[in-house]
Amino acid sequence: MDDQTASWRREDGSDLVLTLHVQPGAKRTEIQGHYDGALKVRLAAPPVDGKANQELLRFLADAFGVGLRTVTLEYGQSHRRKIVRIAGPTKRPDRQW
């Protein structure tokens, strides 16, 4: 694991905690790379009425092979910088991101 990778993800027991920089309003939801110590995620949802947060949690649940209820937004409800906890991920795509 390189220093940049270590700065945006950490394991907490069987949970995975990610620091993310989100960009709502994109054409599609995708990983965009790294930005300022965080993983940058573009979201195909507007930043209104929690739609971008819902899209983020859905995307992460699908990517990590877990149910939506096991993905928790711990910080950044109304900010671009977010901290998300994924309980017991069954897939680990973060290792390639």
C-alpha positions as a Markdown table, in Angstrom:
| # | Residue | x | y | z |
|---|---|---|---|---|
| 1 | Met | 0.0 | 0.0 | 0.0 |
| 2 | Asp | 1.5 | 3.3 | -1.0 |
| 3 | Asp | 1.3 | 6.6 | 1.0 |
| 4 | Gln | -1.5 | 8.0 | -1.1 |
| 5 | Thr | -3.6 | 4.9 | -0.8 |
| 6 | Ala | -3.1 | 4.8 | 3.0 |
| 7 | Ser | -4.3 | 8.4 | 3.3 |
| 8 | Trp | -7.8 | 7.7 | 1.9 |
| 9 | Arg | -8.6 | 4.3 | 3.3 |
| 10 | Arg | -8.2 | 2.4 | 6.5 |
| 11 | Glu | -9.4 | -0.8 | 8.0 |
| 12 | Asp | -11.2 | -0.8 | 11.3 |
| 13 | Gly | -11.7 | -4.4 | 12.3 |
| 14 | Ser | -13.8 | -5.9 | 9.5 |
| 15 | Asp | -15.0 | -2.5 | 8.4 |
| 16 | Leu | -13.4 | -0.3 | 5.8 |
| 17 | Val | -13.4 | 3.5 | 6.2 |
| 18 | Leu | -13.0 | 5.7 | 3.1 |
| 19 | Thr | -12.2 | 9.4 | 2.8 |
| 20 | Leu | -13.9 | 10.7 | -0.3 |
| 21 | His | -14.1 | 13.8 | -2.4 |
| 22 | Val | -17.3 | 13.8 | -4.4 |
| 23 | Gln | -18.3 | 15.7 | -7.5 |
| 24 | Pro | -22.1 | 15.6 | -8.0 |
| 25 | Gly | -23.8 | 16.4 | -11.3 |
| 26 | Ala | -21.5 | 14.2 | -13.4 |
| 27 | Lys | -22.7 | 12.3 | -16.5 |
| 28 | Arg | -22.0 | 9.0 | -14.8 |
| 29 | Thr | -21.0 | 7.7 | -11.4 |
| 30 | Glu | -17.3 | 6.6 | -11.4 |
| 31 | Ile | -14.0 | 6.7 | -9.5 |
| 32 | Gln | -12.0 | 9.6 | -10.9 |
| 33 | Gly | -8.7 | 9.1 | -9.1 |
| 34 | His | -7.2 | 10.8 | -6.1 |
| 35 | Tyr | -7.6 | 14.4 | -4.9 |
| 36 | Asp | -6.0 | 16.0 | -1.8 |
| 37 | Gly | -5.6 | 12.8 | 0.2 |
| 38 | Ala | -9.1 | 11.5 | -0.7 |
| 39 | Leu | -10.5 | 9.2 | -3.4 |
| 40 | Lys | -12.4 | 11.3 | -5.9 |
| 41 | Val | -15.8 | 10.0 | -7.0 |
| 42 | Arg | -18.0 | 11.6 | -9.7 |
| 43 | Leu | -21.7 | 11.1 | -9.1 |
| 44 | Ala | -24.5 | 11.1 | -11.7 |
| 45 | Ala | -26.9 | 12.8 | -9.3 |
| 46 | Pro | -27.6 | 16.4 | -8.4 |
| 47 | Pro | -26.5 | 17.8 | -5.0 |
| 48 | Val | -30.1 | 18.4 | -3.9 |
| 49 | Asp | -32.4 | 16.6 | -1.4 |
| 50 | Gly | -29.7 | 14.1 | -0.5 |
| 51 | Lys | -29.7 | 12.6 | -4.0 |
| 52 | Ala | -26.0 | 12.7 | -4.4 |
| 53 | Asn | -25.4 | 11.1 | -1.0 |
| 54 | Gln | -27.9 | 8.3 | -1.9 |
| 55 | Glu | -26.2 | 7.7 | -5.2 |
| 56 | Leu | -22.8 | 7.5 | -3.5 |
| 57 | Leu | -24.0 | 5.0 | -0.9 |
| 58 | Arg | -25.7 | 2.9 | -3.6 |
| 59 | Phe | -22.6 | 2.9 | -5.8 |
| 60 | Leu | -20.3 | 1.9 | -2.9 |
| 61 | Ala | -22.7 | -0.9 | -1.7 |
| 62 | Asp | -22.7 | -2.3 | -5.2 |
| 63 | Ala | -18.9 | -2.0 | -5.6 |
| 64 | Phe | -18.2 | -3.7 | -2.3 |
| 65 | Gly | -20.8 | -6.4 | -2.5 |
| 66 | Val | -22.8 | -5.3 | 0.6 |
| 67 | Gly | -26.3 | -4.2 | 1.4 |
| 68 | Leu | -27.1 | -0.5 | 1.3 |
| 69 | Arg | -27.7 | -0.5 | 5.1 |
| 70 | Thr | -24.1 | -1.6 | 5.8 |
| 71 | Val | -22.7 | 1.6 | 4.1 |
| 72 | Thr | -22.8 | 4.6 | 6.5 |
| 73 | Leu | -22.1 | 8.2 | 5.8 |
| 74 | Glu | -20.2 | 9.2 | 9.0 |
| 75 | Tyr | -19.1 | 12.7 | 8.0 |
| 76 | Gly | -19.9 | 15.2 | 5.3 |
| 77 | Gln | -23.7 | 15.1 | 4.8 |
| 78 | Ser | -23.6 | 18.5 | 3.0 |
| 79 | His | -19.9 | 18.7 | 2.0 |
| 80 | Arg | -17.8 | 17.4 | -0.9 |
| 81 | Arg | -15.4 | 15.8 | 1.6 |
| 82 | Lys | -17.0 | 12.7 | 3.1 |
| 83 | Ile | -16.1 | 9.8 | 5.3 |
| 84 | Val | -17.9 | 6.5 | 4.7 |
| 85 | Arg | -17.9 | 3.3 | 6.6 |
| 86 | Ile | -18.5 | 0.0 | 4.9 |
| 87 | Ala | -19.3 | -2.9 | 7.2 |
| 88 | Gly | -17.8 | -6.2 | 6.2 |
| 89 | Pro | -17.1 | -5.7 | 2.5 |
| 90 | Thr | -17.2 | -8.9 | 0.5 |
| 91 | Lys | -15.4 | -7.4 | -2.5 |
| 92 | Arg | -12.4 | -5.0 | -2.3 |
| 93 | Pro | -12.2 | -2.9 | -5.5 |
| 94 | Asp | -10.5 | -0.2 | -3.4 |
| 95 | Arg | -7.2 | -2.1 | -3.8 |
| 96 | Gln | -7.3 | -1.2 | -7.5 |
| 97 | Trp | -8.4 | 2.3 | -7.1 |
